[in-house]
Amino acid sequence: MSDDIWEAEILEAEVYEEWIEEPLESIERREKRQLDIALASTGAIVIAFTVFAAMWGSVGEHMMGSTGTSPGSPVEISWGDSIFMPRDPECIDPTNGQDLPEYGIGYEPSLAIDGHGNMFITAHKDLRWSSPDGGVANPIDLQPHITPDGACIDGYMTSWDYLASWFWISNDNGTTWGPGAGFDPTPGTFIEGGFTGGGSGSACHGDEGDIAVDAMDRIYYLDTYLEDNWIHILSDGGQTLESDLCDRQTTMAGDDRPWIQAQNNGIVHYLGNSGVSVPACENGQGRYWYYRSDDGGQQWSQCYAMPGGWSTIAPERTGDYVFIAQENQDSNTGYVHVRISDDTGLTWSEPIDVGPRNGNPPEGYPLVETNGQGTVAVVWADCPDGPTGPWDIRLAMSYDRGVTWESWEITPTDWEGITMYPFVSISEDNVTLVSFYGIPFNNTAEGQYVAGQEWYLYSGALREPHENDTFQFEIAAMNPDGTPEVLHTVTQYEEDNGDVHALHDFFESVFSPDGSWVGIAYQQNIGLHPFEDNEEQRYIKFVRGDLDV
Protein backbone atom coordinates (compact mmCIF):
# COMPACT_ATOMS: atom_id res chain seq x y z
CA MET A 1 0.00 0.00 0.00
CA SER A 2 1.13 3.56 -0.57
CA ASP A 3 2.96 5.22 2.31
CA ASP A 4 0.77 8.30 2.04
CA ILE A 5 -1.33 9.03 5.10
CA TRP A 6 -4.58 10.80 4.40
CA GLU A 7 -5.58 13.28 7.04
CA ALA A 8 -9.28 13.08 7.83
CA GLU A 9 -11.02 16.29 7.01
CA ILE A 10 -14.62 17.40 6.67
CA LEU A 11 -15.47 18.65 3.21
CA GLU A 12 -17.74 21.59 2.70
CA ALA A 13 -21.09 20.69 1.18
CA GLU A 14 -21.57 21.80 -2.39
CA VAL A 15 -24.04 24.56 -3.12
CA TYR A 16 -26.65 23.58 -5.61
CA GLU A 17 -28.72 25.92 -7.73
CA GLU A 18 -32.42 25.80 -7.07
CA TRP A 19 -34.34 23.96 -9.72
CA ILE A 20 -37.25 25.96 -11.16
CA GLU A 21 -39.86 24.12 -13.12
CA GLU A 22 -41.08 25.67 -16.37
CA PRO A 23 -44.84 26.39 -16.69
CA LEU A 24 -46.81 23.54 -18.14
CA GLU A 25 -48.33 23.74 -21.59
CA SER A 26 -51.68 22.84 -20.08
CA ILE A 27 -51.60 26.03 -18.02
CA GLU A 28 -50.89 28.15 -21.10
CA ARG A 29 -53.78 26.58 -22.98
CA ARG A 30 -56.12 27.17 -20.04
CA GLU A 31 -55.11 30.82 -19.80
CA LYS A 32 -55.61 31.30 -23.53
CA ARG A 33 -59.13 29.87 -23.37
CA GLN A 34 -59.98 32.09 -20.42
CA LEU A 35 -58.62 35.15 -22.19
CA ASP A 36 -60.68 34.37 -25.32
CA ILE A 37 -63.82 34.18 -23.22
CA ALA A 38 -62.96 37.42 -21.48
CA LEU A 39 -62.41 39.29 -24.76
CA ALA A 40 -65.80 38.09 -26.01
CA SER A 41 -67.54 39.79 -23.07
CA THR A 42 -68.23 43.52 -22.60
CA GLY A 43 -67.57 46.40 -20.15
CA ALA A 44 -67.06 45.61 -16.51
CA ILE A 45 -67.66 41.92 -17.07
CA VAL A 46 -64.71 41.87 -19.46
CA ILE A 47 -62.46 43.65 -16.95
CA ALA A 48 -63.56 41.53 -14.00
CA PHE A 49 -63.21 38.28 -15.85
CA THR A 50 -59.81 39.25 -17.23
CA VAL A 51 -58.57 40.02 -13.72
CA PHE A 52 -59.97 36.72 -12.47
CA ALA A 53 -58.32 34.86 -15.33
CA ALA A 54 -54.96 36.39 -14.51
CA MET A 55 -55.36 35.46 -10.84
CA TRP A 56 -56.40 31.91 -11.73
CA GLY A 57 -53.49 31.58 -14.13
CA SER A 58 -51.00 32.50 -11.41
CA VAL A 59 -52.50 30.19 -8.79
CA GLY A 60 -53.11 27.41 -11.31
CA GLU A 61 -49.53 27.58 -12.50
CA HIS A 62 -48.29 27.13 -8.95
CA MET A 63 -50.65 24.24 -8.30
CA MET A 64 -49.92 22.45 -11.55
CA GLY A 65 -46.20 23.03 -11.24
CA SER A 66 -46.21 21.16 -7.93
CA THR A 67 -48.17 18.22 -9.31
CA GLY A 68 -45.93 15.17 -9.04
CA THR A 69 -43.25 17.03 -7.12
CA SER A 70 -44.88 17.34 -3.69
CA PRO A 71 -43.78 15.16 -0.75
CA GLY A 72 -45.14 11.65 -1.05
CA SER A 73 -45.68 11.77 -4.81
CA PRO A 74 -44.47 8.79 -6.86
CA VAL A 75 -41.55 9.07 -9.26
CA GLU A 76 -41.79 7.25 -12.56
CA ILE A 77 -38.78 5.15 -13.56
CA SER A 78 -37.96 4.02 -17.10
CA TRP A 79 -35.96 0.81 -16.76
CA GLY A 80 -33.35 -0.17 -19.32
CA ASP A 81 -32.15 -3.59 -20.39
CA SER A 82 -30.48 -5.76 -17.77
CA ILE A 83 -26.79 -6.53 -18.21
CA PHE A 84 -24.82 -9.63 -17.19
CA MET A 85 -21.47 -9.13 -15.47
CA PRO A 86 -18.83 -10.52 -17.86
CA ARG A 87 -16.05 -13.05 -17.43
CA ASP A 88 -12.64 -12.26 -18.87
CA PRO A 89 -12.53 -13.60 -22.46
CA GLU A 90 -9.29 -15.40 -21.55
CA CYS A 91 -11.15 -17.48 -18.95
CA ILE A 92 -14.32 -18.44 -20.83
CA ASP A 93 -14.54 -22.25 -20.91
CA PRO A 94 -17.58 -23.75 -22.71
CA THR A 95 -16.92 -27.07 -20.93
CA ASN A 96 -17.02 -25.78 -17.34
CA GLY A 97 -20.72 -26.56 -16.85
CA GLN A 98 -22.17 -23.05 -17.17
CA ASP A 99 -25.26 -22.51 -19.30
CA LEU A 100 -23.85 -19.03 -20.03
CA PRO A 101 -20.04 -19.48 -19.78
CA GLU A 102 -19.27 -15.89 -20.83
CA TYR A 103 -20.82 -14.44 -17.65
CA GLY A 104 -19.76 -14.34 -14.00
CA ILE A 105 -21.08 -16.87 -11.48
CA GLY A 106 -21.73 -15.41 -8.03
CA TYR A 107 -24.28 -14.09 -5.58
CA GLU A 108 -24.92 -11.36 -2.97
CA PRO A 109 -23.76 -8.39 -5.08
CA SER A 110 -22.60 -5.10 -3.53
CA LEU A 111 -22.83 -1.89 -5.56
CA ALA A 112 -21.12 1.48 -4.93
CA ILE A 113 -20.82 4.73 -6.92
CA ASP A 114 -18.44 7.69 -6.87
CA GLY A 115 -19.06 11.39 -7.41
CA HIS A 116 -18.64 11.08 -11.19
CA GLY A 117 -21.07 8.19 -11.70
CA ASN A 118 -18.42 5.46 -11.91
CA MET A 119 -19.80 2.28 -10.39
CA PHE A 120 -18.26 -0.76 -8.73
CA ILE A 121 -19.73 -4.23 -8.13
CA THR A 122 -18.38 -7.11 -6.09
CA ALA A 123 -20.07 -10.43 -5.47
CA HIS A 124 -19.56 -13.62 -3.50
CA LYS A 125 -17.81 -16.09 -5.79
CA ASP A 126 -18.96 -19.71 -5.89
CA LEU A 127 -16.70 -21.72 -3.58
CA ARG A 128 -18.33 -24.93 -4.79
CA TRP A 129 -17.42 -24.43 -8.43
CA SER A 130 -13.64 -24.10 -8.51
CA SER A 131 -12.22 -27.49 -9.55
CA PRO A 132 -13.16 -30.83 -11.15
CA ASP A 133 -14.44 -32.13 -7.81
CA GLY A 134 -16.38 -29.00 -6.98
CA GLY A 135 -14.07 -27.09 -4.69
CA VAL A 136 -12.80 -27.26 -1.12
CA ALA A 137 -16.25 -26.50 0.27
CA ASN A 138 -17.98 -29.29 -1.65
CA PRO A 139 -16.14 -32.63 -1.77
CA ILE A 140 -18.19 -35.11 -3.80
CA ASP A 141 -19.86 -37.85 -1.70
CA LEU A 142 -18.04 -36.51 1.37
CA GLN A 143 -14.74 -37.78 -0.01
CA PRO A 144 -11.56 -35.80 0.70
CA HIS A 145 -10.92 -32.92 -1.65
CA ILE A 146 -8.40 -34.03 -4.29
CA THR A 147 -7.89 -31.20 -6.77
CA PRO A 148 -7.03 -27.71 -5.48
CA ASP A 149 -9.15 -24.66 -6.16
CA GLY A 150 -8.21 -23.02 -9.42
CA ALA A 151 -9.03 -20.06 -11.63
CA CYS A 152 -9.08 -19.49 -15.38
CA ILE A 153 -8.00 -23.03 -16.34
CA ASP A 154 -9.43 -24.67 -19.46
CA GLY A 155 -11.17 -27.97 -18.75
CA TYR A 156 -10.87 -27.54 -14.96
CA MET A 157 -14.58 -26.95 -14.21
CA THR A 158 -13.91 -23.65 -12.44
CA SER A 159 -16.14 -20.58 -12.50
CA TRP A 160 -13.38 -18.30 -11.18
CA ASP A 161 -11.34 -15.80 -13.20
CA TYR A 162 -9.04 -15.04 -10.27
CA LEU A 163 -8.53 -15.82 -6.59
CA ALA A 164 -10.15 -12.69 -5.17
CA SER A 165 -13.89 -12.10 -5.07
CA TRP A 166 -15.42 -10.52 -8.15
CA PHE A 167 -14.65 -6.85 -8.82
CA TRP A 168 -16.23 -5.13 -11.82
CA ILE A 169 -16.27 -1.43 -12.72
CA SER A 170 -18.24 0.76 -15.12
CA ASN A 171 -17.00 4.17 -16.28
CA ASP A 172 -19.94 4.92 -18.60
CA ASN A 173 -22.93 5.07 -16.22
CA GLY A 174 -23.52 1.32 -16.32
CA THR A 175 -23.53 0.80 -20.09
CA THR A 176 -20.50 -1.52 -20.06
CA TRP A 177 -18.64 -3.40 -17.32
CA GLY A 178 -15.20 -4.94 -16.92
CA PRO A 179 -12.54 -5.76 -14.31
CA GLY A 180 -11.01 -3.01 -12.21
CA ALA A 181 -7.30 -2.22 -12.28
CA GLY A 182 -5.26 -5.05 -10.78
CA PHE A 183 -8.06 -7.59 -11.22
CA ASP A 184 -6.79 -9.48 -14.23
CA PRO A 185 -7.01 -13.30 -14.43
CA THR A 186 -4.76 -15.42 -12.20
CA PRO A 187 -4.50 -18.63 -14.26
CA GLY A 188 -3.65 -21.73 -12.29
CA THR A 189 -4.44 -23.48 -9.06
CA PHE A 190 -4.58 -21.76 -5.71
CA ILE A 191 -0.79 -21.85 -5.31
CA GLU A 192 0.06 -21.02 -8.92
CA GLY A 193 -2.46 -18.19 -9.12
CA GLY A 194 -0.78 -16.31 -6.30
CA PHE A 195 2.38 -16.08 -8.38
CA THR A 196 0.75 -15.41 -11.75
CA GLY A 197 -1.27 -12.60 -10.16
CA GLY A 198 1.78 -10.83 -8.79
CA GLY A 199 0.75 -11.08 -5.14
CA SER A 200 -1.72 -8.18 -5.23
CA GLY A 201 -5.27 -7.34 -6.32
CA SER A 202 -6.89 -10.38 -7.88
CA ALA A 203 -4.24 -12.72 -6.41
CA CYS A 204 -5.44 -12.05 -2.83
CA HIS A 205 -7.68 -15.00 -1.98
CA GLY A 206 -11.22 -13.95 -1.04
CA ASP A 207 -14.78 -15.20 -1.20
CA GLU A 208 -16.98 -12.14 -0.48
CA GLY A 209 -16.45 -8.46 0.12
CA ASP A 210 -17.90 -4.97 0.14
CA ILE A 211 -17.06 -1.63 -1.48
CA ALA A 212 -17.07 1.95 -0.20
CA VAL A 213 -16.18 5.31 -1.75
CA ASP A 214 -15.12 8.37 0.26
CA ALA A 215 -15.72 12.02 -0.65
CA MET A 216 -12.38 12.14 -2.49
CA ASP A 217 -13.68 9.35 -4.77
CA ARG A 218 -11.13 6.92 -3.35
CA ILE A 219 -12.47 3.35 -3.57
CA TYR A 220 -12.08 0.86 -0.71
CA TYR A 221 -12.67 -2.78 -1.58
CA LEU A 222 -12.59 -5.00 1.51
CA ASP A 223 -12.45 -8.69 0.61
CA THR A 224 -12.65 -11.53 3.12
CA TYR A 225 -12.03 -15.25 3.30
CA LEU A 226 -13.49 -15.72 6.78
CA GLU A 227 -10.52 -14.70 8.94
CA ASP A 228 -8.55 -13.05 6.11
CA ASN A 229 -9.38 -9.40 5.43
CA TRP A 230 -7.74 -7.77 2.42
CA ILE A 231 -8.11 -4.07 1.65
CA HIS A 232 -7.73 -2.95 -1.97
CA ILE A 233 -7.64 0.81 -2.59
CA LEU A 234 -8.30 2.23 -6.04
CA SER A 235 -8.79 5.64 -7.61
CA ASP A 236 -9.57 7.19 -11.02
CA GLY A 237 -12.91 5.41 -11.23
CA GLY A 238 -11.26 2.04 -10.54
CA GLN A 239 -8.62 2.51 -13.24
CA THR A 240 -5.71 2.82 -10.78
CA LEU A 241 -4.84 0.29 -8.05
CA GLU A 242 -3.06 2.14 -5.24
CA SER A 243 -2.49 -0.92 -3.06
CA ASP A 244 0.76 -2.86 -3.31
CA LEU A 245 1.02 -6.47 -2.15
CA CYS A 246 -2.00 -8.15 -0.58
CA ASP A 247 -2.64 -5.90 2.40
CA ARG A 248 -3.98 -8.02 5.24
CA GLN A 249 -6.01 -6.14 7.84
CA THR A 250 -5.61 -6.81 11.54
CA THR A 251 -9.05 -7.46 12.97
CA MET A 252 -10.11 -9.35 16.04
CA ALA A 253 -12.14 -12.28 14.70
CA GLY A 254 -13.45 -14.20 11.75
CA ASP A 255 -15.95 -12.36 9.59
CA ASP A 256 -18.87 -13.96 7.79
CA ARG A 257 -19.56 -10.80 5.79
CA PRO A 258 -18.01 -7.32 5.93
CA TRP A 259 -19.89 -4.02 5.64
CA ILE A 260 -17.57 -1.16 4.72
CA GLN A 261 -18.43 2.54 4.31
CA ALA A 262 -16.32 5.68 3.91
CA GLN A 263 -16.69 9.44 4.27
CA ASN A 264 -14.76 12.69 3.91
CA ASN A 265 -11.04 12.19 3.23
CA GLY A 266 -9.99 8.71 4.31
CA ILE A 267 -12.37 7.96 7.19
CA VAL A 268 -13.42 4.32 6.75
CA HIS A 269 -15.94 2.32 8.78
CA TYR A 270 -15.94 -1.47 8.89
CA LEU A 271 -18.76 -3.45 10.49
CA GLY A 272 -17.84 -7.14 10.85
CA ASN A 273 -20.31 -9.97 11.43
CA SER A 274 -18.36 -12.35 13.63
CA GLY A 275 -21.37 -14.54 14.37
CA VAL A 276 -20.56 -14.85 18.08
CA SER A 277 -20.50 -12.40 20.95
CA VAL A 278 -17.29 -10.54 21.59
CA PRO A 279 -15.85 -11.16 25.07
CA ALA A 280 -14.30 -8.41 27.20
CA CYS A 281 -14.56 -5.57 24.67
CA GLU A 282 -15.64 -1.97 24.96
CA ASN A 283 -19.42 -1.36 24.90
CA GLY A 284 -20.39 -4.83 26.14
CA GLN A 285 -20.75 -7.99 24.11
CA GLY A 286 -22.09 -8.37 20.60
CA ARG A 287 -21.69 -10.46 17.47
CA TYR A 288 -21.00 -7.33 15.39
CA TRP A 289 -17.67 -5.56 15.79
CA TYR A 290 -17.02 -2.00 14.67
CA TYR A 291 -13.62 -0.93 13.32
CA ARG A 292 -12.68 2.63 12.34
CA SER A 293 -9.80 4.02 10.29
CA ASP A 294 -8.93 7.69 9.80
CA ASP A 295 -5.93 7.10 7.53
CA GLY A 296 -7.53 5.51 4.50
CA GLY A 297 -7.72 1.95 5.83
CA GLN A 298 -4.08 1.53 6.86
CA GLN A 299 -4.75 1.21 10.59
CA TRP A 300 -7.97 0.27 12.40
CA SER A 301 -9.40 0.69 15.88
CA GLN A 302 -10.16 -2.59 17.64
CA CYS A 303 -12.57 -4.40 19.90
CA TYR A 304 -15.69 -2.21 19.91
CA ALA A 305 -18.84 -4.30 20.07
CA MET A 306 -22.25 -3.31 18.71
CA PRO A 307 -24.68 -5.37 20.83
CA GLY A 308 -27.67 -6.53 18.80
CA GLY A 309 -28.56 -8.72 15.86
CA TRP A 310 -28.12 -8.20 12.12
CA SER A 311 -26.65 -4.76 11.43
CA THR A 312 -25.76 -2.35 8.60
CA ILE A 313 -23.97 1.02 8.53
CA ALA A 314 -24.22 4.29 6.56
CA PRO A 315 -22.18 7.52 6.96
CA GLU A 316 -22.68 10.93 5.43
CA ARG A 317 -20.40 11.30 2.41
CA THR A 318 -19.31 14.79 3.52
CA GLY A 319 -20.17 15.32 7.16
CA ASP A 320 -19.81 14.05 10.70
CA TYR A 321 -22.75 11.67 11.11
CA VAL A 322 -22.71 7.86 10.92
CA PHE A 323 -25.75 5.60 11.43
CA ILE A 324 -25.99 1.89 12.31
CA ALA A 325 -29.33 0.05 12.08
CA GLN A 326 -29.70 -3.21 14.02
CA GLU A 327 -32.09 -5.78 15.28
CA ASN A 328 -32.22 -5.07 19.01
CA GLN A 329 -31.24 -8.70 19.63
CA ASP A 330 -30.84 -12.02 17.83
CA SER A 331 -34.52 -12.92 17.75
CA ASN A 332 -37.43 -12.99 15.32
CA THR A 333 -39.44 -10.39 17.23
CA GLY A 334 -38.51 -7.21 19.01
CA TYR A 335 -37.66 -3.91 17.38
CA VAL A 336 -35.16 -2.20 15.11
CA HIS A 337 -32.90 0.36 16.69
CA VAL A 338 -30.47 2.93 15.31
CA ARG A 339 -27.13 3.98 16.79
CA ILE A 340 -25.89 7.46 15.85
CA SER A 341 -22.44 9.02 15.89
CA ASP A 342 -22.07 12.77 15.31
CA ASP A 343 -18.25 12.70 15.26
CA THR A 344 -17.43 10.27 12.40
CA GLY A 345 -17.64 7.18 14.59
CA LEU A 346 -15.47 8.24 17.53
CA THR A 347 -18.42 8.02 19.95
CA TRP A 348 -21.91 6.55 19.69
CA SER A 349 -25.26 7.44 21.26
CA GLU A 350 -27.60 5.03 22.97
CA PRO A 351 -29.76 3.18 20.41
CA ILE A 352 -33.14 4.61 19.35
CA ASP A 353 -36.15 2.36 18.70
CA VAL A 354 -37.48 3.10 15.18
CA GLY A 355 -40.07 0.35 14.71
CA PRO A 356 -41.26 -3.18 15.57
CA ARG A 357 -40.09 -6.53 14.28
CA ASN A 358 -43.00 -8.96 13.92
CA GLY A 359 -41.36 -12.18 12.82
CA ASN A 360 -38.26 -10.58 11.32
CA PRO A 361 -36.20 -13.25 9.49
CA PRO A 362 -32.51 -13.19 8.51
CA GLU A 363 -33.70 -12.37 4.99
CA GLY A 364 -35.32 -9.16 6.23
CA TYR A 365 -32.61 -7.54 8.34
CA PRO A 366 -32.63 -3.73 8.67
CA LEU A 367 -30.83 -1.71 6.01
CA VAL A 368 -29.86 1.92 6.72
CA GLU A 369 -29.02 4.72 4.27
CA THR A 370 -28.46 8.49 4.43
CA ASN A 371 -28.13 11.16 1.77
CA GLY A 372 -25.90 13.51 3.77
CA GLN A 373 -28.59 16.22 3.81
CA GLY A 374 -30.08 15.13 7.14
CA THR A 375 -32.32 12.37 5.76
CA VAL A 376 -31.96 8.83 7.13
CA ALA A 377 -33.97 5.78 6.05
CA VAL A 378 -34.18 2.29 7.53
CA VAL A 379 -36.05 -0.51 5.76
CA TRP A 380 -36.67 -4.08 6.89
CA ALA A 381 -38.98 -7.04 6.23
CA ASP A 382 -41.15 -9.16 8.51
CA CYS A 383 -42.84 -12.51 8.00
CA PRO A 384 -45.33 -12.70 10.90
CA ASP A 385 -46.98 -15.78 9.34
CA GLY A 386 -43.69 -17.62 8.86
CA PRO A 387 -41.16 -17.47 6.00
CA THR A 388 -43.54 -18.99 3.42
CA GLY A 389 -46.54 -16.83 4.32
CA PRO A 390 -47.21 -13.20 3.34
CA TRP A 391 -44.38 -10.80 4.20
CA ASP A 392 -44.45 -7.14 5.23
CA ILE A 393 -42.03 -4.27 4.57
CA ARG A 394 -41.52 -1.49 7.09
CA LEU A 395 -39.82 1.87 6.57
CA ALA A 396 -38.56 4.40 9.13
CA MET A 397 -37.62 7.92 7.98
CA SER A 398 -35.89 10.82 9.73
CA TYR A 399 -35.30 14.25 8.21
CA ASP A 400 -33.27 15.64 11.11
CA ARG A 401 -30.35 13.19 11.38
CA GLY A 402 -32.21 10.79 13.64
CA VAL A 403 -33.71 13.18 16.20
CA THR A 404 -37.30 12.32 15.22
CA TRP A 405 -38.65 9.38 13.23
CA GLU A 406 -41.73 8.34 11.25
CA SER A 407 -42.29 4.59 10.90
CA TRP A 408 -44.92 2.69 8.91
CA GLU A 409 -45.65 -0.35 6.77
CA ILE A 410 -45.06 0.02 3.01
CA THR A 411 -46.01 -3.49 1.87
CA PRO A 412 -47.45 -3.51 -1.67
CA THR A 413 -51.16 -2.87 -1.32
CA ASP A 414 -52.37 -4.75 -4.39
CA TRP A 415 -51.06 -8.25 -3.68
CA GLU A 416 -49.93 -10.71 -1.01
CA GLY A 417 -46.52 -12.26 -1.32
CA ILE A 418 -42.90 -12.43 -0.22
CA THR A 419 -40.89 -9.19 -0.01
CA MET A 420 -37.33 -10.30 0.66
CA TYR A 421 -34.14 -8.29 1.25
CA PRO A 422 -35.58 -4.78 0.89
CA PHE A 423 -32.92 -2.16 0.12
CA VAL A 424 -33.21 1.64 0.24
CA SER A 425 -31.34 4.48 -1.49
CA ILE A 426 -31.91 8.26 -1.14
CA SER A 427 -31.03 11.08 -3.51
CA GLU A 428 -29.87 14.49 -2.28
CA ASP A 429 -33.37 15.75 -3.18
CA ASN A 430 -34.94 13.13 -0.87
CA VAL A 431 -36.24 10.89 -3.64
CA THR A 432 -36.34 7.52 -1.86
CA LEU A 433 -36.03 4.22 -3.73
CA VAL A 434 -37.06 0.92 -2.12
CA SER A 435 -36.39 -2.36 -3.93
CA PHE A 436 -36.87 -6.02 -3.02
CA TYR A 437 -36.93 -9.57 -4.35
CA GLY A 438 -40.60 -10.52 -4.51
CA ILE A 439 -43.08 -13.33 -5.19
CA PRO A 440 -46.74 -12.35 -5.70
CA PHE A 441 -48.87 -15.27 -4.48
CA ASN A 442 -51.40 -16.91 -6.82
CA ASN A 443 -49.48 -15.58 -9.78
CA THR A 444 -47.77 -18.24 -11.91
CA ALA A 445 -49.04 -21.04 -9.66
CA GLU A 446 -52.10 -21.42 -7.47
CA GLY A 447 -51.34 -20.90 -3.81
CA GLN A 448 -48.74 -19.12 -1.73
CA TYR A 449 -45.15 -20.41 -1.63
CA VAL A 450 -45.60 -23.34 -4.01
CA ALA A 451 -43.61 -24.84 -6.87
CA GLY A 452 -43.94 -22.80 -10.03
CA GLN A 453 -44.16 -19.37 -8.39
CA GLU A 454 -41.70 -16.87 -9.85
CA TRP A 455 -39.36 -14.39 -8.19
CA TYR A 456 -39.02 -10.86 -9.64
CA LEU A 457 -37.05 -7.69 -8.88
CA TYR A 458 -39.40 -4.95 -7.63
CA SER A 459 -38.70 -1.25 -7.11
CA GLY A 460 -40.57 1.98 -6.37
CA ALA A 461 -39.67 5.59 -5.56
CA LEU A 462 -41.34 8.48 -3.73
CA ARG A 463 -40.37 12.10 -3.23
CA GLU A 464 -39.72 12.77 0.45
CA PRO A 465 -41.94 10.00 1.84
CA HIS A 466 -43.75 10.56 5.12
CA GLU A 467 -45.79 8.32 7.38
CA ASN A 468 -48.51 6.35 5.55
CA ASP A 469 -47.36 7.40 2.07
CA THR A 470 -47.74 4.54 -0.42
CA PHE A 471 -45.02 3.23 -2.71
CA GLN A 472 -46.10 2.09 -6.17
CA PHE A 473 -43.84 -0.92 -6.75
CA GLU A 474 -43.24 -2.30 -10.22
CA ILE A 475 -41.04 -4.98 -11.75
CA ALA A 476 -37.69 -3.36 -12.54
CA ALA A 477 -36.01 -6.05 -14.64
CA MET A 478 -37.77 -6.93 -17.89
CA ASN A 479 -36.97 -9.13 -20.87
CA PRO A 480 -36.46 -7.53 -24.31
CA ASP A 481 -39.98 -8.68 -25.30
CA GLY A 482 -41.51 -6.77 -22.39
CA THR A 483 -42.22 -9.77 -20.17
CA PRO A 484 -40.96 -9.81 -16.56
CA GLU A 485 -37.48 -11.21 -16.06
CA VAL A 486 -37.77 -14.28 -13.84
CA LEU A 487 -35.01 -14.35 -11.23
CA HIS A 488 -35.88 -17.83 -10.02
CA THR A 489 -38.77 -20.30 -10.11
CA VAL A 490 -39.72 -22.06 -6.88
CA THR A 491 -38.92 -25.78 -7.07
CA GLN A 492 -40.77 -28.68 -5.48
CA TYR A 493 -37.81 -29.19 -3.15
CA GLU A 494 -38.07 -25.57 -1.98
CA GLU A 495 -41.81 -25.86 -1.45
CA ASP A 496 -41.44 -29.10 0.53
CA ASN A 497 -38.64 -27.73 2.71
CA GLY A 498 -39.85 -24.15 3.09
CA ASP A 499 -36.57 -23.00 1.53
CA VAL A 500 -36.84 -19.32 0.50
CA HIS A 501 -33.09 -18.73 0.22
CA ALA A 502 -32.63 -19.20 -3.54
CA LEU A 503 -31.51 -15.59 -4.12
CA HIS A 504 -29.24 -15.54 -1.06
CA ASP A 505 -28.60 -12.68 1.33
CA PHE A 506 -28.90 -9.25 -0.31
CA PHE A 507 -28.55 -6.97 -3.32
CA GLU A 508 -27.94 -3.21 -3.56
CA SER A 509 -28.93 -0.01 -5.38
CA VAL A 510 -27.44 3.47 -5.88
CA PHE A 511 -28.50 6.92 -7.07
CA SER A 512 -26.47 8.77 -9.67
CA PRO A 513 -24.66 11.88 -8.34
CA ASP A 514 -27.25 14.19 -9.94
CA GLY A 515 -30.21 12.04 -8.86
CA SER A 516 -31.46 11.50 -12.42
CA TRP A 517 -31.01 7.71 -12.53
CA VAL A 518 -30.62 4.67 -10.31
CA GLY A 519 -28.71 1.43 -10.66
CA ILE A 520 -29.40 -1.98 -9.11
CA ALA A 521 -27.02 -4.95 -8.90
CA TYR A 522 -28.88 -8.22 -8.41
CA GLN A 523 -28.87 -12.00 -8.96
CA GLN A 524 -30.60 -14.23 -11.50
CA ASN A 525 -30.62 -18.04 -11.38
CA ILE A 526 -30.30 -19.86 -14.72
CA GLY A 527 -29.77 -23.62 -15.05
CA LEU A 528 -28.81 -26.29 -12.52
CA HIS A 529 -25.63 -26.21 -10.46
CA PRO A 530 -23.17 -28.94 -11.52
CA PHE A 531 -21.92 -29.66 -7.99
CA GLU A 532 -24.82 -28.85 -5.63
CA ASP A 533 -28.11 -30.71 -5.43
CA ASN A 534 -31.22 -28.51 -5.51
CA GLU A 535 -29.18 -25.41 -6.35
CA GLU A 536 -28.87 -23.26 -9.44
CA GLN A 537 -26.25 -21.38 -11.42
CA ARG A 538 -26.23 -17.84 -10.02
CA TYR A 539 -25.42 -14.90 -12.30
CA ILE A 540 -24.80 -11.27 -11.35
CA LYS A 541 -26.65 -8.60 -13.31
CA PHE A 542 -27.16 -4.82 -13.40
CA VAL A 543 -30.12 -2.71 -14.45
CA ARG A 544 -30.38 1.07 -14.72
CA GLY A 545 -33.54 3.17 -14.43
CA ASP A 546 -33.96 6.78 -15.55
CA LEU A 547 -36.11 8.87 -13.21
CA ASP A 548 -38.77 11.37 -14.31
CA VAL A 549 -37.58 14.14 -12.01
PyMOL commands that set and color helices and strands:
alter all, ss='L'
color gray80, all
select helices_A, chain A and resi 25-40+43-66+89-91+140-142+190-196+201-203+236-238+362-364+492-497
alter helices_A, ss='H'
color red, helices_A
select strands_A, chain A and resi 77-79+83-84+106-113+119-125+150-151+166-170+178-179+188-189+208-213+219-225+228-235+240-241+258-263+267-273+288-293+304-306+311-315+322-327+333-341+352-358+367-370+376-382+392-398+406-409+417-426+431-440+454-463+474-475+488-489+508-511+517-528+536-547
alter strands_A, ss='S'
color yellow, strands_A
deselect
rebuild
show_as cartoon
